[in-house]
Amino acid sequence: MGKGYRQGRLAEEIRKIVSELILLELKDPRLPAMVTVTAVEVTADSSYATIFLTVFGSDRDKEEQAHIKEEALAALHSAKGYIRREIGHQIKLRHVPDLIFKFDTSSEYGRHIEEL
Protein backbone atom coordinates (compact mmCIF):
# COMPACT_ATOMS: atom_id res chain seq x y z
CA MET A 1 0.00 0.00 0.00
CA GLY A 2 1.27 3.45 -0.85
CA LYS A 3 1.63 6.27 1.59
CA GLY A 4 -1.38 8.53 1.62
CA TYR A 5 -1.21 12.18 0.72
CA ARG A 6 -2.39 13.24 4.18
CA GLN A 7 0.25 11.15 5.97
CA GLY A 8 2.96 12.64 3.78
CA ARG A 9 1.86 16.21 4.52
CA LEU A 10 1.54 15.46 8.23
CA ALA A 11 4.98 13.81 8.32
CA GLU A 12 6.58 16.81 6.64
CA GLU A 13 4.95 19.27 9.05
CA ILE A 14 6.03 17.17 12.05
CA ARG A 15 9.59 17.06 10.65
CA LYS A 16 9.70 20.85 10.37
CA ILE A 17 8.34 21.40 13.86
CA VAL A 18 10.57 18.84 15.57
CA SER A 19 13.66 20.15 13.74
CA GLU A 20 12.89 23.68 14.86
CA LEU A 21 12.26 22.58 18.45
CA ILE A 22 15.53 20.64 18.65
CA LEU A 23 17.48 23.50 17.14
CA LEU A 24 15.98 26.43 19.04
CA GLU A 25 14.05 25.40 22.13
CA LEU A 26 15.37 22.17 23.68
CA LYS A 27 18.20 23.03 26.05
CA ASP A 28 19.05 19.56 27.36
CA PRO A 29 22.83 19.15 27.84
CA ARG A 30 22.56 15.49 26.82
CA LEU A 31 21.49 16.58 23.34
CA PRO A 32 24.49 17.06 21.01
CA ALA A 33 24.75 20.23 18.96
CA MET A 34 24.32 18.56 15.57
CA VAL A 35 21.14 16.49 15.73
CA THR A 36 19.21 16.45 12.47
CA VAL A 37 15.75 15.07 11.74
CA THR A 38 16.21 13.17 8.48
CA ALA A 39 12.70 11.77 8.00
CA VAL A 40 9.34 11.20 9.65
CA GLU A 41 6.99 8.33 8.90
CA VAL A 42 3.37 8.48 10.03
CA THR A 43 1.22 5.34 10.24
CA ALA A 44 -1.92 5.11 8.11
CA ASP A 45 -4.19 5.81 11.10
CA SER A 46 -1.92 8.68 12.30
CA SER A 47 -1.51 7.12 15.73
CA TYR A 48 2.30 6.87 15.59
CA ALA A 49 5.02 9.01 14.05
CA THR A 50 8.51 7.53 13.76
CA ILE A 51 11.14 10.27 13.75
CA PHE A 52 14.51 9.35 12.25
CA LEU A 53 17.52 11.26 13.55
CA THR A 54 21.17 11.62 12.61
CA VAL A 55 23.93 12.88 14.89
CA PHE A 56 26.74 14.64 13.07
CA GLY A 57 30.11 15.30 14.58
CA SER A 58 33.76 14.56 14.35
CA ASP A 59 34.84 10.98 13.80
CA ARG A 60 34.80 9.29 17.16
CA ASP A 61 35.24 5.69 18.12
CA LYS A 62 32.12 3.55 17.98
CA GLU A 63 31.72 3.26 21.77
CA GLU A 64 31.73 7.02 22.26
CA GLN A 65 29.37 7.51 19.32
CA ALA A 66 26.98 4.89 20.75
CA HIS A 67 27.07 6.64 24.14
CA ILE A 68 26.26 10.00 22.51
CA LYS A 69 23.32 8.43 20.66
CA GLU A 70 21.97 6.84 23.87
CA GLU A 71 22.17 10.18 25.66
CA ALA A 72 20.43 11.96 22.79
CA LEU A 73 17.62 9.38 22.78
CA ALA A 74 17.21 9.75 26.54
CA ALA A 75 16.99 13.53 26.17
CA LEU A 76 14.38 13.29 23.43
CA HIS A 77 12.33 10.72 25.33
CA SER A 78 12.25 13.02 28.35
CA ALA A 79 11.09 15.91 26.13
CA LYS A 80 8.52 13.80 24.24
CA GLY A 81 5.53 15.34 26.04
CA TYR A 82 6.69 18.87 25.33
CA ILE A 83 7.31 18.05 21.66
CA ARG A 84 3.86 16.44 21.29
CA ARG A 85 2.21 19.46 22.91
CA GLU A 86 4.00 21.84 20.54
CA ILE A 87 3.01 19.73 17.54
CA GLY A 88 -0.60 19.86 18.76
CA HIS A 89 -0.47 23.64 19.11
CA GLN A 90 1.11 24.28 15.71
CA ILE A 91 -0.92 21.72 13.74
CA LYS A 92 -4.59 21.63 14.57
CA LEU A 93 -5.13 17.91 15.11
CA ARG A 94 -7.77 16.06 17.05
CA HIS A 95 -5.23 13.40 18.00
CA VAL A 96 -1.48 14.07 18.02
CA PRO A 97 0.50 10.95 17.06
CA ASP A 98 2.66 9.21 19.63
CA LEU A 99 6.33 9.87 18.86
CA ILE A 100 8.93 7.15 18.36
CA PHE A 101 12.55 8.28 18.03
CA LYS A 102 15.03 6.17 16.05
CA PHE A 103 18.45 6.79 14.60
CA ASP A 104 18.80 6.76 10.83
CA THR A 105 21.62 4.39 9.92
CA SER A 106 21.40 4.83 6.15
CA SER A 107 24.34 7.27 5.98
CA GLU A 108 26.54 4.92 8.02
CA TYR A 109 25.51 2.02 5.80
CA GLY A 110 26.27 4.05 2.67
CA ARG A 111 29.69 4.94 4.03
CA HIS A 112 30.33 1.27 4.76
CA ILE A 113 29.33 0.25 1.22
CA GLU A 114 31.65 2.89 -0.27
CA GLU A 115 34.55 1.55 1.77
CA LEU A 116 33.93 -1.95 0.43
N, C-alpha and C positions, 0 to 999 in steps of 0.2 A: 504494500500500500504506500502511496506517495504521501509526502508531507503536505498537509493542508495549507492553504493560503493564510488562514488566520493564525495557525501555529507559527508559521514563518515570521509574520509581522510581530507577533507577541514575543517570539524569541529574540528578534532584533532589538525591540524596545527594551527588553530585560537586559540584554547585553550592554546597551548604551548606559542604562541607569546604573548597573552594577559596576561597570568600568569607571564611571564618574564618581561613585561612592568610594571605591577603593582608592582612587587617585586623590580625591579632595577631602573626604570626610572621615574615613576610618583612620584613627591615630593609634592603632595597636602596635606596640614595639615588636611584636612577634611577626608582623607582616613586613616582608622585605620591600625595598623601594621599587623594584621592577616586577610587579605582578601584573600580568596582562590577561584579560578575558579573551580567549581565542574564539569560542563558540558557545552557543546555548541551544539546547534541544528541549523542546516542550512536548510532552506526551499528547496524544490525540484528544484526551479529555481535559487537558490543561490542569491536571492535578499535580504534576511534577515538572520541574525545570532542572535539567542537568547543566551545570555551568562548568565549562572546561577552562582551566587556567594554565598559564605558563609562567615560570619564574626565570627571568633573565638575570645574568650576572657573570662575573668572571668565572673562568674554568676552575672549579673546585673538585676535590676528590668526591667520589660517589657517596661516602658516608656523610660528609658535611652537607652535600646537596640534599640527601634524603632527610637529614635533620631539619634543614631550612624548609623543605616542603611540608614536613609534619607540623612544624610550628605555624606555617602559613595556614594550613588546613584547620588547625586548632583555633587560630584567630578568627577565621571566617565562620567557623561553626559557632563561636561565641557571639558573633555579630549577626547571625542569621535572622533573628527576630527583627532587628533594626533594619536590615536590608529588605526583608519582606514588607515591613511597614512602609518604607520609602517607595517600594515598587507599587504598593497599593495606593499611595497618595498620588503618585505621578501618572499611573495608568488607572483609569477608572474600571476596576474589575469587581465583579461580585465575589469571586473567589480567587485569591492570590495563590499561585502554585507553590508547593513546598519545594525548597531549594536543596539540590544535591551538588556538592562541590567535588570535582575530580580534576586531576592533573592531565593535561594533554601531552601524550608521549609521542605524537606524530613527528615533531621536529627532531627529537632524540633518535627515533627510529630512522628517519631520513638521513641523519648524520651517520648513523651506523652503516646504512646501506652504501653511502658514498665511500666510506672507508674500505668496505669490502671490494 
